[in-house]
């Protein structure tokens, strides 16, 4: 089966339209078309990270109470180190997210 010259041209044109139209509907181009939506999503993420960071920092005060209540200094120090690492990770995440905006 052979195609006429006009049919070949029409198929080529249709293929070209599909090839050039496909990026318009891709998720990558949508995020590029709507930066405010992407920024709003990032802001929500940053707000959540900051909320976790505030909670973690306020819980550092509780470790003094645990020590006063009789928990060994070694265990309290271990908990403080773990919380300090968590706070550092959350801080790094917040800074990275802010830079991405």
N, CA, C and O atoms as CSV, one atom per row, in Angstrom:
chain,resi,resn,atom,element,x,y,z
A,1,UNK,N,N,0.839,-1.170,0.000
A,1,UNK,CA,C,0.000,0.000,0.000
A,1,UNK,C,C,0.888,1.238,0.000
A,1,UNK,O,O,1.772,1.382,0.844
A,2,UNK,N,N,0.653,2.092,-0.916
A,2,UNK,CA,C,1.435,3.319,-1.007
A,2,UNK,C,C,0.554,4.507,-0.688
A,2,UNK,O,O,-0.647,4.507,-0.958
A,3,UNK,N,N,1.167,5.505,-0.116
A,3,UNK,CA,C,0.446,6.725,0.219
A,3,UNK,C,C,0.703,7.764,-0.860
A,3,UNK,O,O,1.800,7.856,-1.410
A,4,UNK,N,N,-0.309,8.526,-1.143
A,4,UNK,CA,C,-0.140,9.624,-2.075
A,4,UNK,C,C,0.718,10.691,-1.431
A,4,UNK,O,O,0.902,10.720,-0.214
A,5,UNK,N,N,1.237,11.564,-2.272
A,5,UNK,CA,C,2.100,12.626,-1.796
A,5,UNK,C,C,1.375,13.509,-0.776
A,5,UNK,O,O,1.976,13.914,0.220
A,6,UNK,N,N,0.115,13.808,-1.004
A,6,UNK,CA,C,-0.640,14.671,-0.092
A,6,UNK,C,C,-0.889,13.949,1.237
A,6,UNK,O,O,-0.918,14.598,2.283
A,7,UNK,N,N,-1.065,12.656,1.222
A,7,UNK,CA,C,-1.278,11.891,2.457
A,7,UNK,C,C,-0.007,11.864,3.285
A,7,UNK,O,O,-0.060,11.976,4.510
A,8,UNK,N,N,1.141,11.715,2.627
A,8,UNK,CA,C,2.413,11.734,3.334
A,8,UNK,C,C,2.631,13.090,3.993
A,8,UNK,O,O,3.072,13.170,5.139
A,9,UNK,N,N,2.325,14.140,3.269
A,9,UNK,CA,C,2.482,15.489,3.812
A,9,UNK,C,C,1.555,15.718,5.001
A,9,UNK,O,O,1.932,16.356,5.984
A,10,UNK,N,N,0.331,15.188,4.897
A,10,UNK,CA,C,-0.626,15.348,5.975
A,10,UNK,C,C,-0.161,14.567,7.208
A,10,UNK,O,O,-0.273,15.067,8.327
A,11,UNK,N,N,0.351,13.370,7.022
A,11,UNK,CA,C,0.863,12.585,8.147
A,11,UNK,C,C,2.073,13.267,8.775
A,11,UNK,O,O,2.204,13.304,9.998
A,12,UNK,N,N,2.954,13.805,7.941
A,12,UNK,CA,C,4.112,14.511,8.467
A,12,UNK,C,C,3.678,15.739,9.268
A,12,UNK,O,O,4.205,16.010,10.348
A,13,UNK,N,N,2.721,16.465,8.728
A,13,UNK,CA,C,2.206,17.649,9.419
A,13,UNK,C,C,1.546,17.284,10.741
A,13,UNK,O,O,1.736,17.975,11.742
A,14,UNK,N,N,0.773,16.204,10.753
A,14,UNK,CA,C,0.129,15.745,11.975
A,14,UNK,C,C,1.177,15.306,12.995
A,14,UNK,O,O,1.056,15.621,14.178
A,15,UNK,N,N,2.188,14.593,12.555
A,15,UNK,CA,C,3.273,14.177,13.449
A,15,UNK,C,C,4.021,15.371,14.013
A,15,UNK,O,O,4.401,15.382,15.184
A,16,UNK,N,N,4.229,16.372,13.175
A,16,UNK,CA,C,4.902,17.581,13.619
A,16,UNK,C,C,4.059,18.328,14.648
A,16,UNK,O,O,4.592,18.856,15.625
A,17,UNK,N,N,2.741,18.375,14.431
A,17,UNK,CA,C,1.858,19.043,15.390
A,17,UNK,C,C,1.876,18.320,16.739
A,17,UNK,O,O,1.929,18.952,17.794
A,18,UNK,N,N,1.830,17.000,16.687
A,18,UNK,CA,C,1.850,16.221,17.926
A,18,UNK,C,C,3.182,16.391,18.636
A,18,UNK,O,O,3.224,16.530,19.858
A,19,UNK,N,N,4.259,16.382,17.885
A,19,UNK,CA,C,5.586,16.515,18.489
A,19,UNK,C,C,5.780,17.882,19.125
A,19,UNK,O,O,6.397,17.987,20.185
A,20,UNK,N,N,5.265,18.920,18.499
A,20,UNK,CA,C,5.450,20.258,19.072
A,20,UNK,C,C,4.419,20.563,20.143
A,20,UNK,O,O,4.668,21.406,21.005
A,21,UNK,N,N,3.267,19.901,20.115
A,21,UNK,CA,C,2.222,20.171,21.115
A,21,UNK,C,C,2.468,19.395,22.407
A,21,UNK,O,O,2.011,19.818,23.469
A,22,UNK,N,N,3.168,18.286,22.338
A,22,UNK,CA,C,3.362,17.448,23.524
A,22,UNK,C,C,4.014,18.188,24.688
A,22,UNK,O,O,3.554,18.021,25.817
A,23,UNK,N,N,5.062,18.999,24.484
A,23,UNK,CA,C,5.655,19.687,25.625
A,23,UNK,C,C,4.712,20.685,26.306
A,23,UNK,O,O,4.886,20.994,27.485
A,24,UNK,N,N,3.733,21.180,25.584
A,24,UNK,CA,C,2.809,22.143,26.166
A,24,UNK,C,C,2.037,21.519,27.331
A,24,UNK,O,O,1.700,22.198,28.300
A,25,UNK,N,N,1.764,20.218,27.219
A,25,UNK,CA,C,0.968,19.541,28.240
A,25,UNK,C,C,1.808,18.773,29.249
A,25,UNK,O,O,1.263,18.111,30.132
A,26,UNK,N,N,3.110,18.853,29.129
A,26,UNK,CA,C,3.965,18.113,30.050
A,26,UNK,C,C,3.991,18.799,31.410
A,26,UNK,O,O,3.831,20.016,31.489
A,27,UNK,N,N,4.193,18.027,32.490
A,27,UNK,CA,C,4.245,18.615,33.829
A,27,UNK,C,C,5.362,19.637,33.989
A,27,UNK,O,O,5.230,20.587,34.760
A,28,UNK,N,N,6.453,19.449,33.270
A,28,UNK,CA,C,7.575,20.371,33.386
A,28,UNK,C,C,7.176,21.744,32.867
A,28,UNK,O,O,7.451,22.760,33.505
A,29,UNK,N,N,6.523,21.770,31.700
A,29,UNK,CA,C,6.160,23.064,31.149
A,29,UNK,C,C,5.056,23.718,31.970
A,29,UNK,O,O,4.996,24.945,32.050
A,30,UNK,N,N,4.176,22.918,32.586
A,30,UNK,CA,C,3.128,23.503,33.410
A,30,UNK,C,C,3.730,24.200,34.622
A,30,UNK,O,O,3.266,25.268,35.022
A,31,UNK,N,N,4.758,23.602,35.204
A,31,UNK,CA,C,5.375,24.254,36.353
A,31,UNK,C,C,6.113,25.510,35.912
A,31,UNK,O,O,6.267,26.447,36.695
A,32,UNK,N,N,6.566,25.536,34.675
A,32,UNK,CA,C,7.245,26.725,34.179
A,32,UNK,C,C,6.236,27.813,33.823
A,32,UNK,O,O,6.542,29.001,33.925
A,33,UNK,N,N,5.033,27.414,33.405
A,33,UNK,CA,C,4.022,28.383,33.044
A,33,UNK,C,C,3.392,29.028,34.274
A,33,UNK,O,O,2.965,30.181,34.206
A,34,UNK,N,N,3.326,28.325,35.373
A,34,UNK,CA,C,2.652,28.802,36.568
A,34,UNK,C,C,3.606,28.850,37.757
A,34,UNK,O,O,3.475,28.057,38.689
A,35,UNK,N,N,4.567,29.778,37.733
A,35,UNK,CA,C,5.534,29.832,38.838
A,35,UNK,C,C,4.892,30.209,40.161
A,35,UNK,O,O,5.403,29.836,41.217
A,36,UNK,N,N,3.778,30.944,40.129
A,36,UNK,CA,C,3.138,31.324,41.387
A,36,UNK,C,C,2.558,30.102,42.091
A,36,UNK,O,O,2.562,30.041,43.321
A,37,UNK,N,N,2.066,29.139,41.340
A,37,UNK,CA,C,1.551,27.904,41.941
A,37,UNK,C,C,2.703,27.126,42.567
A,37,UNK,O,O,2.575,26.592,43.669
A,38,UNK,N,N,3.808,27.066,41.869
A,38,UNK,CA,C,4.979,26.362,42.383
A,38,UNK,C,C,5.512,27.074,43.625
A,38,UNK,O,O,5.886,26.419,44.598
A,39,UNK,N,N,5.550,28.392,43.605
A,39,UNK,CA,C,6.035,29.157,44.753
A,39,UNK,C,C,5.108,28.980,45.946
A,39,UNK,O,O,5.573,28.880,47.081
A,40,UNK,N,N,3.803,28.940,45.701
A,40,UNK,CA,C,2.845,28.740,46.793
A,40,UNK,C,C,3.036,27.364,47.422
A,40,UNK,O,O,2.952,27.214,48.641
A,41,UNK,N,N,3.290,26.374,46.595
A,41,UNK,CA,C,3.541,25.031,47.111
A,41,UNK,C,C,4.813,25.011,47.958
A,41,UNK,O,O,4.848,24.396,49.024
A,42,UNK,N,N,5.851,25.686,47.478
A,42,UNK,CA,C,7.104,25.773,48.227
A,42,UNK,C,C,6.905,26.519,49.541
A,42,UNK,O,O,7.481,26.142,50.561
A,43,UNK,N,N,6.093,27.573,49.524
A,43,UNK,CA,C,5.842,28.334,50.748
A,43,UNK,C,C,5.129,27.476,51.787
A,43,UNK,O,O,5.428,27.563,52.977
A,44,UNK,N,N,4.187,26.649,51.339
A,44,UNK,CA,C,3.510,25.737,52.259
A,44,UNK,C,C,4.495,24.766,52.891
A,44,UNK,O,O,4.416,24.473,54.084
A,45,UNK,N,N,5.422,24.273,52.083
A,45,UNK,CA,C,6.448,23.364,52.584
A,45,UNK,C,C,7.347,24.066,53.603
A,45,UNK,O,O,7.686,23.498,54.642
A,46,UNK,N,N,7.724,25.299,53.294
A,46,UNK,CA,C,8.588,26.061,54.201
A,46,UNK,C,C,7.871,26.326,55.522
A,46,UNK,O,O,8.466,26.200,56.592
A,47,UNK,N,N,6.603,26.690,55.446
A,47,UNK,CA,C,5.841,26.951,56.668
A,47,UNK,C,C,5.756,25.705,57.545
A,47,UNK,O,O,5.853,25.799,58.769
A,48,UNK,N,N,5.576,24.549,56.929
A,48,UNK,CA,C,5.531,23.301,57.685
A,48,UNK,C,C,6.880,23.004,58.335
A,48,UNK,O,O,6.935,22.606,59.498
A,49,UNK,N,N,7.959,23.196,57.593
A,49,UNK,CA,C,9.298,22.971,58.140
A,49,UNK,C,C,9.558,23.901,59.317
A,49,UNK,O,O,10.094,23.483,60.344
A,50,UNK,N,N,9.170,25.184,59.160
A,50,UNK,CA,C,9.384,26.143,60.247
A,50,UNK,C,C,8.553,25.802,61.475
A,50,UNK,O,O,8.994,26.010,62.605
A,51,UNK,N,N,7.361,25.283,61.259
A,51,UNK,CA,C,6.515,24.862,62.388
A,51,UNK,C,C,7.184,23.710,63.142
A,51,UNK,O,O,7.231,23.709,64.372
A,52,UNK,N,N,7.693,22.743,62.405
A,52,UNK,CA,C,8.403,21.619,63.027
A,52,UNK,C,C,9.657,22.108,63.750
A,52,UNK,O,O,10.001,21.610,64.822
A,53,UNK,N,N,10.325,23.076,63.159
A,53,UNK,CA,C,11.539,23.622,63.751
A,53,UNK,C,C,11.229,24.321,65.073
A,53,UNK,O,O,11.947,24.138,66.056
A,54,UNK,N,N,10.162,25.120,65.099
A,54,UNK,CA,C,9.770,25.783,66.356
A,54,UNK,C,C,9.424,24.768,67.435
A,54,UNK,O,O,9.824,24.923,68.589
A,55,UNK,N,N,8.686,23.733,67.067
A,55,UNK,CA,C,8.309,22.687,68.021
A,55,UNK,C,C,9.540,21.973,68.563
A,55,UNK,O,O,9.643,21.715,69.762
A,56,UNK,N,N,10.457,21.662,67.682
A,56,UNK,CA,C,11.683,20.972,68.103
A,56,UNK,C,C,12.519,21.842,69.024
A,56,UNK,O,O,13.075,21.357,70.010
A,57,UNK,N,N,12.608,23.120,68.706
A,57,UNK,CA,C,13.406,24.015,69.549
A,57,UNK,C,C,12.768,24.202,70.922
A,57,UNK,O,O,13.472,24.302,71.927
A,58,UNK,N,N,11.454,24.248,70.968
A,58,UNK,CA,C,10.796,24.410,72.268
A,58,UNK,C,C,10.923,23.145,73.113
A,58,UNK,O,O,10.909,23.218,74.342
A,59,UNK,N,N,11.045,22.003,72.474
A,59,UNK,CA,C,11.180,20.758,73.242
A,59,UNK,C,C,12.565,20.624,73.879
A,59,UNK,O,O,12.759,19.809,74.780
A,60,UNK,N,N,13.522,21.420,73.413
A,60,UNK,CA,C,14.859,21.390,74.033
A,60,UNK,C,C,14.784,21.788,75.505
A,60,UNK,O,O,15.572,21.311,76.321
A,61,UNK,N,N,13.835,22.663,75.841
A,61,UNK,CA,C,13.666,23.090,77.226
A,61,UNK,C,C,13.191,21.942,78.109
A,61,UNK,O,O,13.475,21.920,79.307
A,62,UNK,N,N,12.476,20.998,77.529
A,62,UNK,CA,C,11.946,19.870,78.295
A,62,UNK,C,C,13.059,18.956,78.807
A,62,UNK,O,O,12.871,18.250,79.798
A,63,UNK,N,N,14.193,18.962,78.153
A,63,UNK,CA,C,15.281,18.080,78.572
A,63,UNK,C,C,15.816,18.471,79.948
A,63,UNK,O,O,16.214,17.609,80.732
A,64,UNK,N,N,15.823,19.764,80.236
A,64,UNK,CA,C,16.232,20.203,81.577
A,64,UNK,C,C,15.290,19.634,82.626
A,64,UNK,O,O,15.722,19.196,83.692
A,65,UNK,N,N,14.000,19.643,82.315
A,65,UNK,CA,C,12.996,19.108,83.241
A,65,UNK,C,C,13.189,17.611,83.453
A,65,UNK,O,O,13.028,17.108,84.565
A,66,UNK,N,N,13.533,16.907,82.388
A,66,UNK,CA,C,13.768,15.460,82.514
A,66,UNK,C,C,14.950,15.178,83.437
A,66,UNK,O,O,14.923,14.254,84.250
A,67,UNK,N,N,15.972,15.990,83.290
A,67,UNK,CA,C,17.157,15.809,84.137
A,67,UNK,C,C,16.815,16.112,85.599
A,67,UNK,O,O,17.257,15.407,86.507
A,68,UNK,N,N,16.029,17.162,85.813
A,68,UNK,CA,C,15.611,17.504,87.172
A,68,UNK,C,C,14.721,16.412,87.769
A,68,UNK,O,O,14.729,16.181,88.978
A,69,UNK,N,N,13.959,15.748,86.907
A,69,UNK,CA,C,13.050,14.695,87.377
A,69,UNK,C,C,13.772,13.398,87.689
A,69,UNK,O,O,13.166,12.462,88.212
A,70,UNK,N,N,15.064,13.328,87.373
A,70,UNK,CA,C,15.815,12.142,87.755
A,70,UNK,C,C,16.407,11.327,86.625
A,70,UNK,O,O,17.081,10.331,86.886
A,71,UNK,N,N,16.183,11.708,85.393
A,71,UNK,CA,C,16.779,10.965,84.286
A,71,UNK,C,C,18.285,11.218,84.290
A,71,UNK,O,O,18.745,12.312,84.618
A,72,UNK,N,N,19.036,10.191,83.923
A,72,UNK,CA,C,20.500,10.326,83.957
A,72,UNK,C,C,20.979,11.372,82.953
A,72,UNK,O,O,20.397,11.549,81.883
A,73,UNK,N,N,22.052,12.056,83.330
A,73,UNK,CA,C,22.617,13.111,82.476
A,73,UNK,C,C,23.049,12.532,81.134
A,73,UNK,O,O,22.922,13.191,80.102
A,74,UNK,N,N,23.556,11.314,81.144
A,74,UNK,CA,C,24.007,10.662,79.914
A,74,UNK,C,C,22.835,10.508,78.928
A,74,UNK,O,O,22.976,10.797,77.739
A,75,UNK,N,N,21.678,10.050,79.433
A,75,UNK,CA,C,20.509,9.875,78.565
A,75,UNK,C,C,19.966,11.217,78.067
A,75,UNK,O,O,19.570,11.347,76.908
A,76,UNK,N,N,19.954,12.202,78.952
A,76,UNK,CA,C,19.465,13.528,78.570
A,76,UNK,C,C,20.387,14.139,77.511
A,76,UNK,O,O,19.911,14.737,76.546
A,77,UNK,N,N,21.691,13.993,77.687
A,77,UNK,CA,C,22.641,14.524,76.702
A,77,UNK,C,C,22.480,13.836,75.346
A,77,UNK,O,O,22.595,14.476,74.301
A,78,UNK,N,N,22.214,12.540,75.371
A,78,UNK,CA,C,22.004,11.800,74.123
A,78,UNK,C,C,20.747,12.325,73.412
A,78,UNK,O,O,20.735,12.487,72.192
A,79,UNK,N,N,19.701,12.585,74.190
A,79,UNK,CA,C,18.473,13.128,73.611
A,79,UNK,C,C,18.699,14.544,73.073
A,79,UNK,O,O,18.157,14.909,72.030
A,80,UNK,N,N,19.485,15.324,73.775
A,80,UNK,CA,C,19.801,16.682,73.304
A,80,UNK,C,C,20.569,16.637,71.981
A,80,UNK,O,O,20.286,17.407,71.062
A,81,UNK,N,N,21.540,15.729,71.896
A,81,UNK,CA,C,22.311,15.613,70.649
A,81,UNK,C,C,21.406,15.212,69.483
A,81,UNK,O,O,21.520,15.750,68.382
A,82,UNK,N,N,20.514,14.266,69.739
A,82,UNK,CA,C,19.600,13.835,68.674
A,82,UNK,C,C,18.693,14.987,68.240
A,82,UNK,O,O,18.453,15.183,67.048
A,83,UNK,N,N,18.192,15.746,69.216
A,83,UNK,CA,C,17.324,16.871,68.874
A,83,UNK,C,C,18.106,17.968,68.160
A,83,UNK,O,O,17.583,18.601,67.243
A,84,UNK,N,N,19.330,18.196,68.563
A,84,UNK,CA,C,20.172,19.191,67.894
A,84,UNK,C,C,20.399,18.804,66.438
A,84,UNK,O,O,20.375,19.661,65.555
A,85,UNK,N,N,20.619,17.514,66.185
A,85,UNK,CA,C,20.792,17.051,64.806
A,85,UNK,C,C,19.503,17.241,64.001
A,85,UNK,O,O,19.540,17.633,62.835
A,86,UNK,N,N,18.366,16.958,64.638
A,86,UNK,CA,C,17.089,17.146,63.956
A,86,UNK,C,C,16.871,18.623,63.631
A,86,UNK,O,O,16.429,18.959,62.532
A,87,UNK,N,N,17.176,19.497,64.574
A,87,UNK,CA,C,17.030,20.935,64.359
A,87,UNK,C,C,17.941,21.393,63.228
A,87,UNK,O,O,17.535,22.206,62.398
A,88,UNK,N,N,19.161,20.882,63.187
A,88,UNK,CA,C,20.092,21.250,62.117
A,88,UNK,C,C,19.571,20.793,60.758
A,88,UNK,O,O,19.675,21.524,59.773
A,89,UNK,N,N,19.008,19.583,60.703
A,89,UNK,CA,C,18.458,19.066,59.451
A,89,UNK,C,C,17.266,19.903,58.991
A,89,UNK,O,O,17.154,20.233,57.811
A,90,UNK,N,N,16.374,20.247,59.928
A,90,UNK,CA,C,15.225,21.072,59.577
A,90,UNK,C,C,15.661,22.460,59.104
A,90,UNK,O,O,15.080,23.013,58.171
A,91,UNK,N,N,16.682,23.015,59.748
A,91,UNK,CA,C,17.210,24.313,59.333
A,91,UNK,C,C,17.782,24.236,57.924
A,91,UNK,O,O,17.540,25.119,57.101
A,92,UNK,N,N,18.535,23.186,57.649
A,92,UNK,CA,C,19.092,22.993,56.303
A,92,UNK,C,C,17.978,22.850,55.264
A,92,UNK,O,O,18.064,23.419,54.175
A,93,UNK,N,N,16.925,22.084,55.604
A,93,UNK,CA,C,15.794,21.913,54.692
A,93,UNK,C,C,15.094,23.238,54.411
A,93,UNK,O,O,14.736,23.529,53.270
A,94,UNK,N,N,14.903,24.035,55.455
A,94,UNK,CA,C,14.246,25.335,55.287
A,94,UNK,C,C,15.079,26.250,54.396
A,94,UNK,O,O,14.541,26.896,53.497
A,95,UNK,N,N,16.360,26.308,54.634
A,95,UNK,CA,C,17.245,27.165,53.829
A,95,UNK,C,C,17.252,26.698,52.370
A,95,UNK,O,O,17.200,27.518,51.453
A,96,UNK,N,N,17.317,25.401,52.164
A,96,UNK,CA,C,17.319,24.849,50.794
A,96,UNK,C,C,16.008,25.186,50.092
A,96,UNK,O,O,16.016,25.554,48.918
A,97,UNK,N,N,14.888,25.064,50.793
A,97,UNK,CA,C,13.590,25.370,50.183
A,97,UNK,C,C,13.458,26.846,49.868
A,97,UNK,O,O,12.900,27.212,48.834
A,98,UNK,N,N,13.963,27.692,50.741
A,98,UNK,CA,C,13.914,29.138,50.502
A,98,UNK,C,C,14.761,29.504,49.290
A,98,UNK,O,O,14.364,30.345,48.484
A,99,UNK,N,N,15.901,28.887,49.162
A,99,UNK,CA,C,16.760,29.168,47.996
A,99,UNK,C,C,16.119,28.703,46.697
A,99,UNK,O,O,16.342,29.302,45.644
A,100,UNK,N,N,15.317,27.632,46.763
A,100,UNK,CA,C,14.663,27.120,45.558
A,100,UNK,C,C,13.574,28.053,45.038
A,100,UNK,O,O,13.223,28.023,43.859
A,101,UNK,N,N,13.054,28.869,45.925
A,101,UNK,CA,C,12.006,29.809,45.490
A,101,UNK,C,C,12.676,30.897,44.695
A,101,UNK,O,O,12.007,31.813,44.217
